[in-house]
């Protein structure tokens, strides 16, 4: 475990113990509506180095609709919610959308509590706002991130985010062959448009699922966006209940943030470097440097913030984000997410 992470975690927990809540990190980026409290931290699953990955996750919500089968447009299959979320072989609605999944992606390794990669990242690698999209990332980059998770170099600035802890244990549990196989699989697919960025003064009221997925609440008044990004599924039921790998997201961002972000990414604004310096002219990646155009807005922000706080270590990115404010990162994220992949 890195010294920076230990320092950040101690400061967070000390603040919680003293005050029962803290002002940071920006909770909306981590799938929460308020800052962490002492009682919430206590509920985060313990994750010692010898833990099985599944033991680091929040307990799964028990399905209440029994064996009710559901369907998605243009899929020949029907699955229950249990089947859609089965840890070691989740439903694959559209097998024709991706190559044949290797076992570690499709099923994981149940005897060791290693859940299928496809559960969180989808068979097509698009993922959701509370985790990450892997499709189209360079295989070498994916392997580097797995190594960082394994070696304590990548954590979450919000200690409630248990799926990051689980990912660290998954990375440590994979064999070299499994890691390479998964990396090759996800890198073989192209990233496709997945998020629609909308500037708005108002955003939907939301509820939060266990792992940090925002679900809009129908019938409630919209609220001021403030200094936030609120990202929700285009089709909430299809995303939350059925894990529809073809249904993307809407990212609501503050008015004017896209233009400000374009200026910041193009020039650096005197506080950073142009993003194109590393990620290419269209921010679609160069060599082992990943593309960032058109990816999840809250995910991009979360990574910038984690790097700035030292909980995700990156020698390249750390000095680039060091002088950015939260508003700067929101603006950059809004613009980057709005681009075509």
FIBA-609612 format. One record per residue: x, y, z of N, C-alpha, C, O in turn. Coordinates in steps of 0.1 Angstrom, whole numbers, plus 5000, padded with zeros to 4 digits. Layout:
BEGIN
XYZXYZXYZXYZ...
***
This chain:
BEGIN
500949885000500050005000500950125000501850135008500650224992501550334990501450435002500350445009502550505004502550605015501450715013500850755022501350765000500350864997498950815001498150895006498650694997497350645000497050635015496050675020498050585023497950575037497750715043496850725052498450815038498350945043496951005040496251055049496450985028495151035024494050955033493051025037494150825034493150755041493150795056492050815062494250815062494350855076493650995078492951015087493951085069493351215070491851215068491151285076491351125059489951115057489251055070488351115075489850945074489250885086489350965098488350975106490451035100490551125112489551235111488851265121489351295099488251395098486951345101486051415107486651215097485351155099485151135114484051165120486151085121486051055135485851185143484951185152486551285139486351415146485051485143484451545152484651485131483451565127482251485122481251545119482451355120481451265114481251285100480551205093481851385094481751405079482851495075483451565083483151495062484251575057483751645044482751605038484451755040484051835029484551775015483951805005485451685016486051625003486151475005486151425016486151404994486251444980484851484975483851474982484851524962483551554956482651434955482851354946481751414964481051284965480251244952480151124949479751344945479051314933479851234923479351154915481151254923482051184913482151034917482550954908481951004929482150864934480750794936480750684942479650854931478450794932477750804945476950724949477950914952477350944965476751084965477051164956475851114974475151244974475751334985475451454985476351274995476951345006478351295009478751185005479151375017480451335021480351215030479351195036481451135030481451015039481351045053481851145058480650955061480550975075481150855082481450755075481350865095482050755102481250625101481850515099479950635102479150515101479150445087479150325086479350525076479450475063480750405061480850295055481850465067483150395065483150265072483850165067482550255083482450125091481850015082482149905084480950055074480149955065480949915053480549815047482049975050482849935038483549805042484149785052483349705033483949575035485449575038486149645031485849505048487249495051487949415039487349325034489149465036489749405024491249385026492149445020491649285035493049255038493649195026493049155016494949195025495749145014495448995010495548954999494948925020494648785017493248755015492748645014492448865013490948845011490648804997491448834988489648724995489148694982488448824976487948904984488548844964488048974958486548994962486149104965485748884961484348904963484048944977483049014980484948914987484748965001485049105003484649165013485549174993485849314994484649404988484649524989483649334983482549404977481349414987481349344996480549514984479249524992478449404989478449354978477749344999476849234996475849264985475249374984475549174976474649194965473249214970472849144980472549304963471149324966470349194962470449154950469549144970468749024967467649064957466849154960467548994946466449024936465148984942464948884949464149074940462849054946461749014936460649004940462148994924461248964913461348814909460848784898461948734917461948594914462548564900463648604897461848484893462348434880461748504868461748454857461248634870460648704859461648724848462748774851461348684836462248704825461948834818460848874816463048904814462949024806463649014793464448924791463249104784463949104771464449244768463949344773465349254758465849374753465649384738465549274731465549504732465349514718466449444710467649454712465949364700466849294690467749184697468749144690467449144709468149034715467148914714466048924718467748794710466848674710466648614723465948514725467348664734467348604747466448674757465948784755466148604767465448654779466148614791466548494792466248704801466948674813466248734825465648834824466348664836465848724849466948814854468048824849466548894864467548984870468648904876469848954876468348794883469448714888470448664878471648674880469948624866470748584856471648694850472748684847470948814849471648934844472848964853473849014848472748944866473748984875474548864881475248884891474448744876475148634881476648664881477248684870477248654892478648694894479648624885480648674880479348494882480248404875479748364862479948244858479048444855478548424842477348504839476248454836477448634840476348724838475748724824476448684814474548754822473848744809474648824798475148934800474648754787475248814775474148834765473748744758473548954764472448984756472748984741471948944733473949024737474249044723475648984720476649054718475748844719477048784717477648824704478848814702476848874694477348914681478049044682478749094672477949114693478549254694480049244698480749354698480549134701481949124706482548984702481848894698483848974703484548844701484048744711483448784721484348614709484148514719484848544732486048564731484148554743484748594755485648474761485148364761486848504765487648404773486948384786486248464791487248264792486548234805486748334816485748364823487948394817488148484828487248604826486848664836486948644814486048754811484648714813483848794819484248604808482848564808482348504821481248524825483248434828482848364840483748394853483248374864484848454851485748474863486248344868486548254860486548334881487048214887486248204901486748254911485148124901484248124912484948064925484648114936485747964923486347904935487248004943487447984955487748104937488548204943487848334945488448434950486548344942485848464944486248574935486048694938486748534923487048634912485848644903485648554895485148754904483948774895484348804881485448844878483448764872483648784857483948934854483249024859484848954845485149094841483849154834483649274836483149064827481949114820480849164829479949234825480949134842479849174851479849324852478849394851481049384855481149534857481449604844480949714842482249544835482749614823481949584811482149634800480949484812480049444801480949354791482149374790480249264785480949184775481549264764482649224758480949384760481549464750482549564755483049654747482849564768483849654774483449794776484249884779482149834774481649974775481550014790481850134793481249924799481149954813480150064817479250094808480150104829479150194834479850314842481050304844479150414846479750534852480450504865481450564869480050394872480650364885481850274884482550254894482150224872483450154870484150214858484150334857484750144850485450194838485150124825484850004826485150194814485050134801486450084796487350164796486549964792487849904788488049894773489149884768486949894766487049864751487949974745487850094748488849924736489750014729490950064736491750134730491050034749492250074756493449984751493249864749494650034750495749954746496049844756495949864769496349724752496549604761497649634771497549594782498649704766499849734775499349824786499849814798498449924783497950014793497149934803497249964815496249844799495349774808496249684817496049684829497349624812498249544820498949634831499149594842499349754827499949844836499049884847499449894859497749904844496749944855496449824864496349844876496449704858496249584867497449574876497349544888498649604871499849594880499749704891500149684902499249824887499149934897498149894908498449914920497049834904496049794914496749684923496549694935497349594917497949484925499049534935499149474946499749634931500849674939500549804948501549864953499249834949498949934959499050074954499150174961499150094940499450224934498150294929498150404924497050224931495750274926494650244936494250124938494150344942493050344952492050454949492250524939490950454957489950564955490150664966490450634977489950794962490050904971488850904981488850964992487750834977486650814986486650674991486450584983486850655004487050525010485850435009485950315012484750495006483450415005483450324992482650234991484250354982484150294969484750154969485950134965484050064974484449924976484849854963485749764963484249894952484549824940486049844935486549764928486649954940488049974937488849884945489849834940488449864958489249764966489149624960490049554960487949594955487749464949488649444937489249344934488649554929489549544917490949524920491649454913491449584931492849554935493049414938494149354935492149344945492249204948492149114936492749014935491249154927491149084914492449084907492948984902493049204906494349214899495349124905496149064898495349124918496349044925496048894924496948804925494848854921494448714920494648654906494648534904494748744895494848694882496248634879497248684884496248534872497548484867498048574856497248654850499348564852499848654841499048614828498848714820498748494826498148454814496648504814496248554803495948504825494648554826494648704823493748764816495548774829495648924828495948954813495249044808496848884807497148914793495948884784495648954775495248774787494048734779492948834780492448874770492648884792491648984794492049114787491249184780493349154788493749284782493649274767493249374760494049164761494049144747492549144742492249204732491649084750490249084746489649224746489049264735489749304756489149434757489849524747489149614741491149514745491749604736491449574721491649664712490949464718490549424705489349494699489049484687488549554708487249614705487449764704488249824712486649834696486649974695485750034706484649984708486150154711485250224720484250294711484550354701482950284715481850344707481150454715481350454727480450544708479750654715478950594727478150504725479050664738478450604750477850704760477050674768478250834758477750934768477351054759478051104750476251104763475751234757475851344767475251334778476651444764476951554773475951664771475751714759475251704781474251814780474551924791474551894803474652044786474852154795473452194801472552214793473352204814472052234820472252304834473152264841471352394837471352454850470752364860471052364872469852274855469052184864469352044860469652004849469351954870469651814868468551724875467951774885468351604871467351524878467751494893468951484896466751484901467051424914467351274912466751214903468251224920468651084918468651004931468651054942468650874929468950784940470250714936470650714925470850654946472150594944472150444947471650404957472650364937472650214940473950184949474750274951474050064953475050024962476450064957477250104965476750044945478150064939478250204933479350234927477250284934477450424930476850464916477350554910475850384911475250424899474050514902473250494911474050634895472950734897471750694889471850674877470550684895469350654889468350774890468050814902467950834879467050954881465650914887465150804884465151004895463850974901462751044894462651174894461850974888460751024880459851094889459551054900459251214885458251284892458751374903457951454909460051384905460551474915461151604908461551594896461051714914461651834908463151824905463851754913463551884894464951884892465651994901464952084906466951974903467652054912468852124905469252084894469352224912470452304906471752214905472052134914472452224894473552144891474752184900475552104904474852314903475952364911477352334904477452334892478352294912479652264907479752104907480452044915479052044897478951904897478751854883478451934874478951724881478551654869477551544874477951474883476451534868475451434872475251344859474651384849475651224860475651124849474651014852474750944863473650994844472550894846472350814833472750864822471850694834471550614823470450674813469550744818470650654800469650694791468350624793467250674793468450494796467350404799467550344813468150234814467150404823467450364837467150224840467950144845465950174837465650034840466449934832466949834838466749964820467449874811468949864816469549764815469449974822470849974827470849914841471649824843469949954850470049904864469549764865470249684872468449724859467849594861468449494851468649374855468549524839468949424828470349434824470849344816471149534828472549554824472649554809473349484803471849644802471849654788473149714783473449834786473949634776475249684771475149774759476249814754473949804754473849894743473250034747473150124739472850044759472250164764473150254772473650204783473450374767474550454773474050554784473050524791474650674784474450764796474350904791474750944780473650984799473651134798474451194809474251164821475351284805476151354815475651494815475951574805475051544826474651684827475851764833476351724843476251864826477351944830476952094832475952134825477652174839477352314841477352394828478152364819476452494826476452574814477852644812478452694821478252634799479552694796480752614798481852644794480552494804481752414808482452354796483652334796481652314785482352254774483252354767484452314764482852474765483752574759484952604767486052614762484752614780485852634789486852524789488052534790486252404789487052284788487852274775489052224775487252314764487952314751489152404752490252364747488952524758490052614759491152564768492352574765490752494779491752444788492552324782493752324784491852234775492552124770493452164758494452094755493052274751493852314740495052394743496152384737495052474754496152564758496752534771497952574774496052464780496452444794496052554803496152534815495652664798495052774806496052824816495652894826497352804814498352854823498552764836499352794844497752664837497752574849498152434846498452354855498152394833498452254830498952254815499152354809499152134810499552114796498352084787497352034792498352114774497352074765497151914766498251844765495951864766495751724767496351654755496751534755496351724743496851664731498251634731498751554723499051684741500451664742500751514744501751454739499851444751499951304753498951214746499251114741497651264746496551184741496251194727495351134722497051284720496851294705495951414702495151464710495951454689495251574685493751564687493051664690493151444685491751424687491451354701490351304703492451344709492351284723491851134722491251084730492251064711491950924708493050834711492950714708494050884718495250804722496350794712496150814700497550774717498750754709499550644714500050654726499750534707500550424712499950364724498750324724500750364735500150304748499450404756498850364766499450534752498650634759497150614755496850614743496250604764494850564761494150684755494450804758493150654747492150754743491250794754490850704762490850924755489950964765488651024759487751054767488651054746487551114740486251034741486350914738485151094745483851024745483650924756482750844755484550924766484350824777483550884789483351004789483150804798482350844809482850974816484050984820481951074817482351194823482751184838483851234842481951114846482351104860483551014862484351044871483750914853484950834854486150914851487150914859486150994841487351084838487651174849488751194853486551244854486851334865487451264877488351304883486851144880487251064892488751034891489551044901489251004879490650964877491551084879492551084885491151204873491851324875492051354890493051394895490951344897490951384911491751284919492451324928491651154916492451054923493851074921494651064931494251104909495751134907496151254914497251254920495351364914495751484922495851454937496751514943495051364942495151334956496151234960496451204972496751174950497751074952497250934955498050844957495950914954495450774956495550694943495450574944495650754932496050684919497350754915497350864912498350674915499750724913500050724898499850614891500550834893500950844879502050954878501751064880503250914875504351004874504151104863504551224864503451064852503151154841502051254844502151374842500951204850499751284852499851364865499151474865500551324875500551404887500851544886500151634891501951584879502251724878501351794868501151924869500651724860499751784850498451834857497851934853498051754867496751784874496951864887496051904893498251884891498551944904497852074907497452104918497752164897497252294899495852314895495352424895495152204891493752214886492752224898492952154908491852314897490752324907489652214903489652164892488752194912487652104909486852154896486452074888486652284896485952344884486752324871486152294861488052334872488852304860488652164855488452144843488652074865488551934861487151904856486951814847486151964861484751954855484752004841484251934832485352114838485352174825486052084815485552054804487252034819488051944810487251824807487151774796486651764818485851644816484651664807484451574799483951774809482751804801483151804786482451744778484251874783484651884769485151744764484751704753485951674771486551554767485451444764485451374754484451444774483451344772482451374761481851284755482451504757481551544746482051504732481351514722483351464731483951444718483551304713483251214720483651294700483451164693484651074696485851124694484450954700485550864702486350834689487350764690
***
